[in-house]
Amino acid sequence: MPSKTPTPSTDTEFVRGLGLFDSVMVVIGVMIGSGIFIVSADMSRRIGSPGWLLVAWVIAGLLTIAAGLSYGELASMMPRAGGMYVYLREAYSPVFGFLYGWTLFTVIQTGTIAAVAVAFAIFAGVLWPGIAESHYLIAPIHLSSHYAISLSTAQLLALLVIVLLTWTNSRGLEYGKKVQNTFTVAKTAALLGLIVIGLWLGRNAHALRFNFGHFWQFSGYVPLRPGLDATTAFGLFVALCVTQTGSLFSADSWHDITFAAGEVKDPQRTLPRALAIGTIVVIVLYLLANVAYLTTLPLPAIQHAPSDRVATAVLRVVYPGAGRALMAIAIMVSTFGCVNSLVLAGPRAYYAMARDGLFFRAASRLSRAKVPGWSLWIQGAWAAVLVLPRTYNPATRTYGSLYNDLLDYVISAALVFYVLTIAGLFRLRRKRPEAERPYKAFGYPIVPALYIAGAGIITIVLIAFRPSTTWPGLAIVLCGLPVYAWLARKQKAGEGRGTASP
């Protein structure tokens, strides 16, 4: 088994340079990407009702805030670099922590970096048409009938963004923090501006009459499967659960600040506050944004927004000529800041894994700038690799992106890890009752239990009604088991020779 040597309760190698404001900026910055500007279109097609669309967002908001309030206790109890990896390791066993870290590195963090970087490039193409996924520097080279590899101008720009932000974060925490704070403030202001425009300037009688005059009525919905749609009680229940893949994961990664706990000032107090403030602020903004959509656009316009770009459709109502460009700039700011948050946070988890002998040995050391430099670059390299592969549909002769499929696959797996982590809160209360807990979970045991129940039900529904995207994700997680067994044997052999990892 990996080393069980006791570790200090806090990290001493890092520079503690993140205050409360900085930490809140990381939470907000990593949550707000491009999802809030897009996913309401698909959600509205599956639900088919203005009122139930807002209910779906309320469900996502309550679950996200409940999770953030619950994680606060774990963060204050174990304020060390690694976040969920450490919590799962301590609550259960190293194998649980490793499986999360394995999935984080292979798909969750790196795949999201790739996806958001390409989103930045796609919206840059609105301003500079030469940047597009169909403008190839290297045309697709088919590896099989369904997979290819290519390099387009959009992919190239995404690669440059990943390299740039990896480099700035490798220069030291101060560099990454400045980029983070600047872009998070800017994109929060942009989202607020969109809300104000939608609620006041875009407000019109037609949208109000259609959406709020028929608040709970169904129209324009897409069946979930033959014979099942949102117009029945059971169909509505399934639709609300299935659409959480949009709303819940547009608000995902809120816990990434816990990866960098070793660099947070007074982490026992700062981390719980940052999680609470950040999640509440973002959820309020997301709900207001959807209200703004409904006051500006009738539901059919939301359901059929071109390329699902609902926010762009809102600005086009108010600014017919410049709306598309304005929204592109806002999303570029948002996605750039989001990539920076993801790049900054992830390597701290790999650092913690490496300290336990569960990742590349070089990742266990900090650079001269007191950041996990090697982890930053290996993360950037793998994220860059994920930008290049393309999926291919022979029937329509269209190309997609492999990372999108991978992220769809691990959505259910990520929910399972969240449920396990918050269940670990109950386990650690029994396992370590004497442990110092500067902050205790708000509403314990009811709030954490409600999250476990809600997220658990959503996971079960996804497994039952989305098996094609659920089981592959669980398979990705389980592929980590032989890797863990190999690392455990390797470390055991090293201990026998007196050369074990740190």
C-alpha positions in Angstrom: 0.0 0.0 0.0 1.1 3.6 -0.4 2.9 5.2 2.5 0.9 5.7 5.7 3.4 7.9 7.3 1.6 10.7 9.2 1.7 14.0 7.4 1.5 17.4 9.0 -1.9 19.0 9.3 -0.9 22.0 7.1 1.6 22.5 4.3 4.8 24.5 5.1 6.5 24.4 1.7 4.1 26.7 -0.1 3.9 30.5 0.0 0.6 31.4 1.7 -0.4 34.3 -0.7 -4.1 33.8 -1.2 -6.3 35.9 1.1 -10.1 35.7 1.3 -10.7 37.9 -1.7 -8.2 35.9 -3.8 -9.8 32.7 -2.7 -13.3 33.9 -3.5 -12.0 35.0 -7.0 -10.8 31.4 -7.6 -14.1 29.9 -6.6 -16.1 32.3 -8.8 -13.5 32.3 -11.6 -13.5 28.5 -12.0 -17.3 28.3 -11.9 -18.1 30.9 -14.5 -17.0 29.7 -17.9 -19.1 29.5 -21.0 -21.9 27.2 -19.8 -24.2 29.8 -18.3 -24.3 31.5 -21.7 -25.3 28.3 -23.6 -26.8 25.4 -21.6 -30.2 27.0 -21.0 -31.1 26.3 -24.6 -30.8 22.5 -24.3 -32.4 22.5 -20.9 -35.4 24.4 -22.1 -35.8 21.9 -25.0 -35.9 19.0 -22.6 -38.1 20.7 -20.0 -40.4 22.8 -22.2 -41.6 25.2 -19.6 -40.3 28.6 -18.3 -41.2 27.8 -14.7 -39.6 24.3 -14.7 -36.5 25.7 -16.4 -36.0 28.0 -13.4 -36.8 25.1 -11.0 -34.0 23.1 -12.6 -31.5 26.0 -12.0 -32.8 26.3 -8.4 -32.1 22.6 -7.8 -28.6 23.0 -9.1 -28.1 26.1 -7.0 -29.3 24.5 -3.8 -27.2 21.4 -4.4 -24.1 23.5 -5.2 -24.4 25.7 -2.1 -25.1 22.7 0.1 -22.0 21.0 -1.2 -19.9 24.2 -0.6 -21.1 24.6 2.9 -20.4 20.9 3.6 -16.9 21.0 2.1 -16.1 23.9 4.4 -15.8 21.5 7.3 -13.4 19.2 5.5 -11.4 22.1 4.2 -11.0 23.6 7.7 -10.2 20.2 9.2 -7.6 19.3 6.6 -6.2 22.6 5.1 -3.6 20.9 3.0 -2.9 20.9 -0.8 -4.9 18.3 -2.5 -8.6 19.0 -1.7 -10.9 16.1 -2.5 -8.0 13.7 -3.0 -7.0 14.3 0.6 -10.6 14.1 1.9 -11.3 10.8 0.2 -8.0 9.3 1.3 -8.5 10.2 4.9 -12.2 9.3 5.0 -11.9 6.0 3.3 -8.5 4.8 2.0 -5.8 5.8 -0.4 -7.4 3.9 -3.3 -10.5 6.2 -3.2 -8.3 9.3 -3.3 -6.2 7.9 -6.1 -9.3 7.0 -8.3 -10.5 10.6 -7.9 -7.0 12.0 -8.7 -6.6 9.6 -11.6 -9.9 10.8 -13.1 -9.1 14.4 -12.3 -5.8 14.3 -14.3 -6.9 12.1 -17.2 -10.3 13.8 -17.9 -11.9 16.2 -15.4 -9.4 18.9 -15.0 -7.4 18.5 -18.2 -10.5 17.8 -20.4 -12.2 20.9 -19.0 -9.1 23.0 -19.6 -9.1 21.8 -23.2 -12.8 22.4 -23.6 -12.8 25.9 -22.2 -9.7 26.9 -24.1 -11.3 25.8 -27.4 -14.5 27.7 -26.4 -12.3 30.8 -26.0 -10.9 30.2 -29.5 -14.3 29.6 -31.0 -15.7 32.9 -29.7 -12.5 34.7 -30.8 -13.5 33.5 -34.3 -16.6 35.7 -34.0 -14.2 38.7 -34.1 -11.5 37.2 -36.3 -13.2 34.8 -38.8 -9.9 33.2 -39.7 -10.0 31.4 -36.3 -12.3 28.4 -36.7 -12.4 24.7 -36.1 -12.9 24.2 -39.8 -9.9 26.2 -40.9 -7.2 23.6 -40.9 -3.4 23.9 -40.6 -3.3 20.1 -40.6 -6.5 18.5 -42.1 -8.0 15.7 -40.1 -5.9 12.5 -40.2 -8.2 9.6 -39.6 -7.1 7.1 -37.0 -10.2 5.0 -37.5 -13.7 5.3 -38.9 -14.8 7.4 -35.9 -11.7 9.2 -34.7 -9.2 11.6 -36.3 -6.6 14.1 -35.3 -6.2 17.6 -36.6 -4.9 21.1 -36.1 -7.2 24.0 -36.9 -6.6 27.7 -36.3 -9.1 27.4 -33.3 -7.1 24.4 -31.9 -3.9 26.3 -32.3 -5.2 29.3 -30.4 -6.5 27.0 -27.6 -3.0 25.4 -27.4 -1.4 28.9 -27.1 -3.8 29.9 -24.3 -3.0 26.7 -22.4 0.8 27.3 -22.8 0.5 31.0 -21.9 -1.5 30.4 -18.7 0.6 27.4 -17.7 3.7 29.6 -18.1 2.3 32.5 -16.1 1.3 30.2 -13.2 4.7 28.5 -13.2 6.2 32.0 -12.6 4.8 32.0 -9.1 1.5 32.3 -7.2 1.5 36.1 -7.5 1.4 36.0 -11.3 -1.5 33.5 -11.3 -3.3 35.4 -8.7 -3.1 38.7 -10.6 -4.4 37.1 -13.8 -7.2 35.4 -11.8 -8.4 38.5 -9.9 -8.3 40.7 -13.0 -10.3 38.3 -15.2 -12.7 37.2 -12.6 -13.7 40.8 -11.7 -14.1 41.5 -15.4 -16.2 38.5 -16.2 -18.4 38.9 -13.1 -19.0 42.5 -14.3 -19.8 41.2 -17.8 -22.3 38.7 -16.5 -23.9 41.4 -14.3 -24.0 43.6 -17.4 -25.8 40.9 -19.3 -28.3 40.6 -16.5 -29.0 44.3 -16.3 -29.4 44.5 -20.1 -31.8 41.6 -20.2 -33.9 42.7 -17.2 -34.2 46.4 -18.1 -33.2 47.1 -21.7 -34.3 43.8 -23.3 -37.5 43.4 -21.3 -40.5 43.2 -23.7 -44.2 42.5 -23.6 -44.1 39.5 -26.0 -41.5 37.6 -23.9 -43.2 38.4 -20.6 -46.6 37.4 -21.9 -45.4 34.1 -23.4 -43.1 33.0 -20.5 -44.8 34.4 -17.5 -48.3 34.2 -18.8 -47.8 30.4 -19.4 -45.2 29.9 -16.7 -45.9 26.2 -16.0 -47.2 25.2 -19.4 -45.2 22.9 -21.8 -44.3 23.8 -25.3 -41.6 22.9 -27.8 -40.2 20.1 -25.7 -38.1 17.2 -27.0 -39.0 13.7 -25.8 -36.5 12.2 -23.4 -37.0 8.9 -25.2 -40.0 7.5 -27.1 -43.1 7.7 -25.0 -41.4 9.7 -22.2 -41.4 13.5 -22.0 -41.7 16.3 -19.4 -45.5 16.6 -19.6 -46.0 13.6 -17.2 -45.0 13.7 -13.6 -42.4 10.9 -14.0 -41.2 12.4 -17.2 -40.8 15.8 -15.6 -38.8 14.2 -12.7 -36.5 12.5 -15.2 -36.1 15.8 -17.2 -35.2 17.8 -14.1 -32.5 15.2 -13.3 -31.2 14.8 -16.8 -30.9 18.6 -17.3 -28.6 18.8 -14.3 -25.8 17.8 -16.7 -26.2 21.3 -17.9 -27.0 23.4 -14.9 -25.1 21.5 -12.2 -22.0 21.3 -14.2 -22.1 24.9 -15.4 -21.5 25.6 -11.7 -18.9 22.8 -11.3 -15.3 23.0 -10.0 -16.3 25.3 -7.1 -14.2 23.2 -4.8 -10.9 23.8 -6.8 -9.8 26.3 -4.2 -9.3 23.4 -1.8 -6.6 22.0 -4.1 -4.6 25.1 -3.3 -5.3 25.1 0.5 -1.5 25.1 1.2 -1.3 28.6 -0.3 -4.3 30.1 1.5 -3.8 32.4 4.4 -5.5 31.2 7.6 -7.0 28.4 5.6 -9.2 27.0 8.5 -11.2 30.3 8.4 -10.7 31.4 4.8 -11.6 28.3 2.9 -15.1 27.8 4.4 -15.9 31.5 3.9 -14.6 31.4 0.3 -16.6 28.3 -0.6 -19.8 29.8 0.9 -19.4 33.3 -0.6 -18.3 32.1 -4.0 -21.0 29.5 -4.6 -23.8 31.8 -3.3 -22.6 34.7 -5.5 -22.4 32.5 -8.7 -25.7 30.8 -8.1 -27.5 34.1 -7.6 -26.0 35.4 -10.8 -27.0 32.3 -12.7 -30.6 32.5 -11.5 -30.8 36.2 -12.4 -29.2 35.5 -15.8 -32.0 32.9 -16.6 -34.6 35.4 -15.5 -33.1 37.9 -17.8 -33.2 35.4 -20.7 -37.0 34.9 -20.0 -37.8 38.6 -19.9 -36.1 39.2 -23.2 -36.7 36.0 -25.3 -39.9 33.9 -25.5 -39.3 30.3 -24.7 -39.1 29.1 -28.4 -36.4 31.7 -29.1 -34.4 30.2 -26.1 -35.0 26.7 -27.3 -33.8 27.4 -30.8 -31.1 30.0 -30.2 -28.5 29.7 -33.0 -25.8 27.3 -31.8 -27.5 27.4 -28.4 -26.0 30.8 -27.7 -28.9 32.2 -25.6 -26.9 35.1 -24.2 -25.9 36.2 -27.7 -29.6 36.1 -28.7 -30.4 38.4 -25.8 -27.8 41.0 -26.8 -29.0 40.8 -30.4 -32.4 41.9 -29.3 -31.0 45.0 -27.6 -28.0 45.7 -29.9 -28.9 44.1 -33.3 -25.6 45.1 -34.9 -23.1 44.7 -32.1 -24.7 42.1 -29.9 -22.8 39.2 -31.3 -19.4 40.8 -31.0 -20.1 42.1 -27.5 -21.1 38.6 -26.3 -18.1 37.1 -27.9 -15.8 39.5 -26.0 -17.6 38.8 -22.7 -17.3 35.0 -23.2 -13.6 35.3 -24.2 -12.9 37.2 -20.9 -15.0 34.6 -19.0 -13.3 31.5 -20.5 -9.8 32.9 -20.3 -10.2 33.5 -16.6 -11.8 30.1 -16.2 -8.8 28.4 -17.8 -6.5 30.2 -15.5 -8.4 29.0 -12.5 -8.3 25.4 -13.7 -4.6 25.6 -14.6 -3.8 27.1 -11.2 -5.7 24.6 -9.0 -5.2 21.2 -10.5 -1.4 20.8 -10.1 -1.8 21.1 -6.3 -3.8 17.9 -6.3 -1.2 16.1 -8.3 1.5 17.4 -5.9 -0.4 15.8 -3.0 -0.7 12.5 -4.9 3.0 12.5 -5.7 3.8 13.1 -2.0 2.0 9.8 -1.4 3.8 8.0 -4.2 0.7 8.0 -6.4 1.9 10.3 -9.2 5.1 11.0 -11.0 7.9 11.5 -8.5 8.9 14.8 -10.0 5.5 16.2 -9.2 6.2 16.0 -5.4 8.7 18.9 -5.6 8.1 22.6 -5.8 9.9 24.9 -8.2 12.1 27.9 -7.2 8.9 30.0 -7.5 7.3 27.8 -4.7 4.7 26.3 -7.1 4.3 22.7 -8.4 6.0 23.6 -11.6 6.4 20.1 -13.0 2.8 19.3 -12.3 1.7 22.5 -14.1 3.6 21.5 -17.2 2.5 17.8 -17.3 -1.1 19.0 -16.8 -0.7 21.5 -19.6 0.9 18.9 -21.9 -2.0 16.5 -21.4 -4.6 19.2 -21.8 -2.9 20.2 -25.0 -3.0 16.6 -26.3 -6.7 16.4 -25.6 -7.3 19.5 -27.8 -6.1 17.6 -30.9 -8.2 14.4 -31.2 -11.5 14.7 -33.1 -14.6 12.4 -33.2 -16.1 11.8 -36.6 -19.7 10.9 -37.6 -19.7 9.1 -40.9 -23.4 9.5 -41.3 -23.3 13.3 -41.2 -19.6 13.7 -42.1 -19.1 16.1 -39.2 -16.3 16.4 -36.7 -16.6 16.8 -32.9 -14.1 16.9 -30.1 -13.0 13.9 -28.1 -12.8 15.9 -24.8 -16.5 16.7 -25.1 -17.3 13.0 -25.1 -14.9 12.3 -22.2 -16.4 15.1 -20.1 -19.9 13.8 -20.8 -18.8 10.4 -19.7 -17.3 11.5 -16.3 -20.2 13.7 -15.3 -21.9 10.8 -13.4 -18.5 9.7 -12.0 -17.9 13.2 -10.7 -21.2 13.2 -8.9 -20.3 9.9 -7.3 -17.1 11.4 -6.0 -19.0 14.4 -4.6 -21.5 12.1 -2.8 -18.6 10.0 -1.4 -16.8 13.1 -0.2 -19.7 14.5 1.6 -20.6 11.1 3.0 -17.0 11.1 4.3 -18.0 14.1 6.4 -20.3 11.7 8.5 -17.6 9.0 8.5 -14.9 11.4 9.8 -17.2 12.7 12.5 -17.3 9.1 13.8 -13.7 8.1 12.9 -12.0 11.3 14.2 -14.3 12.9 16.7 -11.4 14.6 18.5 -10.1 16.3 15.3 -10.0 20.1 15.3 -12.9 21.5 13.3 -12.6 25.3 13.2 -15.7 25.3 11.0 -18.5 22.8 11.3 -20.8 22.1 8.3 -23.8 24.4 8.3 -27.1 22.5 9.0 -25.3 19.3 9.8 -26.6 16.6 9.4 -29.6 17.7 7.4 -27.9 19.9 4.7 -25.1 17.3 3.9 -27.7 14.5 3.9 -30.0 16.4 1.5 -27.1 16.9 -0.9 -26.2 13.2 -0.8 -29.9 12.3 -1.4 -30.3 14.8 -4.2 -27.1 14.1 -6.0 -27.6 10.4 -5.5 -31.0 10.4 -7.1 -29.6 12.4 -10.1 -26.8 9.9 -10.5 -29.2 7.0 -10.5 -31.5 8.6 -13.1 -28.4 9.3 -15.3 -27.3 5.7 -15.1 -30.8 4.5 -16.0 -31.6 7.0 -18.7 -28.2 8.0 -20.0 -26.3 4.7 -20.0 -24.3 5.5 -23.1 -22.6 8.4 -21.4 -22.6 7.1 -17.8 -21.1 3.6 -18.0 -18.0 4.7 -20.1 -17.3 7.3 -17.3 -17.4 4.7 -14.6 -15.1 2.5 -16.8 -12.6 5.4 -17.0 -12.6 5.6 -13.2 -12.2 1.8 -12.8 -9.3 1.8 -15.2 -7.4 3.5 -12.4 -7.5 0.4 -10.3 -4.8 -1.6 -12.1 -2.7 1.6 -12.2 -3.1 2.0 -8.4 -2.2 -1.7 -7.9 0.9 -1.2 -10.0 2.0 1.9 -8.1 1.3 0.2 -4.7 3.5 -2.7 -5.7 6.2 -0.4 -7.0 6.2 1.6 -3.7 6.2 -1.6 -1.6 9.2 -2.8 -3.6 10.9 0.6 -3.1 10.3 0.4 0.6 12.0 -3.0 0.7 15.1 -1.5 -1.0 14.9 1.7 1.2 14.1 3.9 -1.8 10.3 4.6 -1.3 8.7 7.8 -2.7 8.2 10.7 -0.3 
